Amino acid sequence: MRVLLTSNASYEPPRGGSTRSNLIWLEALAAAGHAVRVVCAAHDAAGETTRRGVSVLRGP
């Protein structure tokens, strides 16, 4: 399964409870073999990182 989460919150590093809860869920899906990607706002620097199988793309 391919999973995409979009958010106006910054996901890297995680801030707040809902962001942390979503990342735990997304990391579990990635560990189960699913393709997981987050597209979110860049509050500091734009770019792409991968954290525990979850691709995080930050943009303006």
MDAnalysis code that builds the backbone (N, CA, C; Angstrom):
import MDAnalysis as mda
import numpy as np

u = mda.Universe.empty(180, n_residues=60, atom_resindex=np.repeat(np.arange(60), 3), trajectory=True)
u.add_TopologyAttr("name", ["N", "CA", "C"] * 60)
u.add_TopologyAttr("resid", np.arange(1, 61))
u.add_TopologyAttr("resname", ["MET", "ARG", "VAL", "LEU", "LEU", "THR", "SER", "ASN", "ALA", "SER", "TYR", "GLU", "PRO", "PRO", "ARG", "GLY", "GLY", "SER", "THR", "ARG", "SER", "ASN", "LEU", "ILE", "TRP", "LEU", "GLU", "ALA", "LEU", "ALA", "ALA", "ALA", "GLY", "HIS", "ALA", "VAL", "ARG", "VAL", "VAL", "CYS", "ALA", "ALA", "HIS", "ASP", "ALA", "ALA", "GLY", "GLU", "THR", "THR", "ARG", "ARG", "GLY", "VAL", "SER", "VAL", "LEU", "ARG", "GLY", "PRO"])
u.atoms.positions = np.array([
    [0.849, -1.163, 0.000],
    [0.000, 0.000, 0.000],
    [0.902, 1.236, 0.000],
    [0.467, 2.294, -0.667],
    [1.184, 3.564, -0.645],
    [0.389, 4.543, 0.211],
    [1.069, 5.173, 1.161],
    [0.421, 6.076, 2.108],
    [1.037, 7.459, 1.963],
    [0.200, 8.487, 1.851],
    [0.658, 9.868, 1.793],
    [-0.087, 10.662, 2.846],
    [0.660, 11.351, 3.702],
    [0.072, 12.237, 4.704],
    [0.518, 13.653, 4.373],
    [-0.427, 14.580, 4.289],
    [-0.082, 15.982, 4.076],
    [-0.451, 16.763, 5.328],
    [0.366, 17.758, 5.646],
    [0.132, 18.515, 6.867],
    [0.789, 19.878, 6.778],
    [0.231, 20.845, 7.496],
    [0.880, 22.143, 7.594],
    [1.802, 22.203, 8.812],
    [1.866, 21.119, 9.566],
    [2.779, 21.026, 10.713],
    [4.128, 20.495, 10.248],
    [5.172, 20.879, 10.950],
    [6.510, 20.369, 10.647],
    [6.639, 18.954, 11.206],
    [7.132, 18.020, 10.421],
    [7.250, 16.637, 10.871],
    [8.669, 16.217, 11.189],
    [9.617, 17.056, 10.945],
    [11.009, 16.681, 11.211],
    [11.752, 17.888, 11.739],
    [11.972, 17.998, 13.033],
    [11.648, 17.028, 14.078],
    [10.170, 17.115, 14.464],
    [9.627, 16.032, 15.027],
    [8.220, 16.047, 15.427],
    [7.984, 17.023, 16.578],
    [6.891, 17.765, 16.478],
    [6.519, 18.710, 17.534],
    [5.064, 18.464, 17.887],
    [4.780, 18.262, 19.134],
    [3.409, 18.084, 19.572],
    [2.947, 16.636, 19.536],
    [1.864, 16.376, 20.253],
    [1.358, 15.017, 20.407],
    [0.790, 14.399, 19.147],
    [0.034, 15.183, 18.370],
    [-0.571, 14.601, 17.167],
    [0.488, 14.245, 16.133],
    [1.525, 15.063, 16.017],
    [2.610, 14.769, 15.083],
    [3.341, 13.503, 15.498],
    [3.627, 13.367, 16.780],
    [4.308, 12.160, 17.279],
    [3.441, 10.918, 17.074],
    [2.147, 11.035, 17.340],
    [1.236, 9.896, 17.154],
    [1.180, 9.473, 15.694],
    [1.090, 10.448, 14.799],
    [1.077, 10.126, 13.368],
    [2.372, 9.455, 12.943],
    [3.515, 9.939, 13.427],
    [4.790, 9.336, 13.048],
    [4.916, 7.903, 13.548],
    [4.430, 7.617, 14.740],
    [4.457, 6.244, 15.261],
    [3.646, 5.335, 14.336],
    [2.469, 5.790, 13.957],
    [1.595, 5.032, 13.049],
    [2.256, 4.854, 11.684],
    [2.828, 5.937, 11.132],
    [3.472, 5.869, 9.819],
    [4.709, 4.978, 9.843],
    [5.509, 5.048, 10.910],
    [6.697, 4.193, 11.030],
    [6.303, 2.724, 11.104],
    [5.198, 2.424, 11.777],
    [4.723, 1.040, 11.849],
    [4.291, 0.546, 10.466],
    [3.626, 1.394, 9.698],
    [3.240, 1.019, 8.336],
    [4.471, 0.791, 7.466],
    [5.475, 1.656, 7.591],
    [6.710, 1.498, 6.818],
    [7.427, 0.212, 7.206],
    [7.451, -0.108, 8.493],
    [8.102, -1.333, 8.962],
    [7.392, -2.576, 8.432],
    [6.091, -2.445, 8.156],
    [5.317, -3.566, 7.609],
    [5.472, -3.680, 6.093],
    [6.283, -2.793, 5.498],
    [6.567, -2.897, 4.075],
    [5.814, -1.936, 3.172],
    [5.046, -1.033, 3.745],
    [4.297, -0.071, 2.941],
    [5.180, 1.117, 2.574],
    [4.891, 1.759, 1.449],
    [5.606, 2.970, 1.026],
    [4.914, 4.164, 1.675],
    [5.637, 4.878, 2.542],
    [5.038, 5.948, 3.338],
    [5.758, 7.261, 3.065],
    [4.974, 8.309, 2.804],
    [5.552, 9.626, 2.537],
    [4.726, 10.694, 3.241],
    [5.426, 11.688, 3.788],
    [4.797, 12.850, 4.416],
    [5.206, 14.078, 3.619],
    [4.239, 14.917, 3.271],
    [4.510, 16.213, 2.656],
    [4.016, 17.259, 3.648],
    [4.932, 18.124, 4.087],
    [4.578, 19.072, 5.140],
    [5.250, 20.422, 4.910],
    [4.863, 21.381, 5.735],
    [5.435, 22.721, 5.671],
    [6.861, 22.700, 6.198],
    [7.681, 23.571, 5.624],
    [9.062, 23.724, 6.097],
    [9.125, 24.991, 6.931],
    [9.196, 24.826, 8.246],
    [9.283, 25.989, 9.123],
    [10.729, 26.431, 9.295],
    [11.668, 25.607, 8.865],
    [13.085, 25.969, 8.957],
    [13.744, 25.851, 7.584],
    [14.020, 24.661, 7.131],
    [14.684, 24.472, 5.838],
    [13.927, 23.440, 5.009],
    [13.719, 23.750, 3.743],
    [13.059, 22.808, 2.844],
    [14.016, 21.672, 2.502],
    [13.458, 20.545, 2.133],
    [14.282, 19.405, 1.747],
    [13.563, 18.100, 1.998],
    [14.277, 17.007, 1.793],
    [13.696, 15.681, 1.982],
    [14.616, 14.843, 2.850],
    [14.028, 14.160, 3.825],
    [14.767, 13.247, 4.691],
    [13.985, 11.945, 4.789],
    [14.630, 10.920, 5.273],
    [13.963, 9.649, 5.546],
    [14.239, 9.280, 6.988],
    [13.184, 8.945, 7.696],
    [13.285, 8.595, 9.108],
    [12.539, 7.287, 9.325],
    [13.269, 6.245, 9.650],
    [12.685, 4.926, 9.928],
    [11.727, 4.481, 8.828],
    [12.138, 4.687, 7.583],
    [11.349, 4.241, 6.447],
    [10.296, 5.213, 5.961],
    [10.138, 6.347, 6.655],
    [9.145, 7.349, 6.272],
    [9.861, 8.496, 5.565],
    [9.494, 8.744, 4.319],
    [10.064, 9.849, 3.552],
    [9.321, 11.129, 3.922],
    [10.066, 12.152, 4.367],
    [9.470, 13.428, 4.766],
    [9.952, 14.505, 3.805],
    [9.029, 15.082, 3.047],
    [9.337, 16.145, 2.098],
    [8.791, 17.451, 2.658],
    [9.691, 18.398, 2.919],
    [9.303, 19.695, 3.471],
    [9.407, 20.752, 2.378],
    [8.371, 21.558, 2.250],
    [8.366, 22.603, 1.232],
    [7.733, 23.876, 1.756],
    [7.820, 24.936, 0.965],
    [7.268, 26.227, 1.405],
    [5.749, 26.234, 1.438],
])
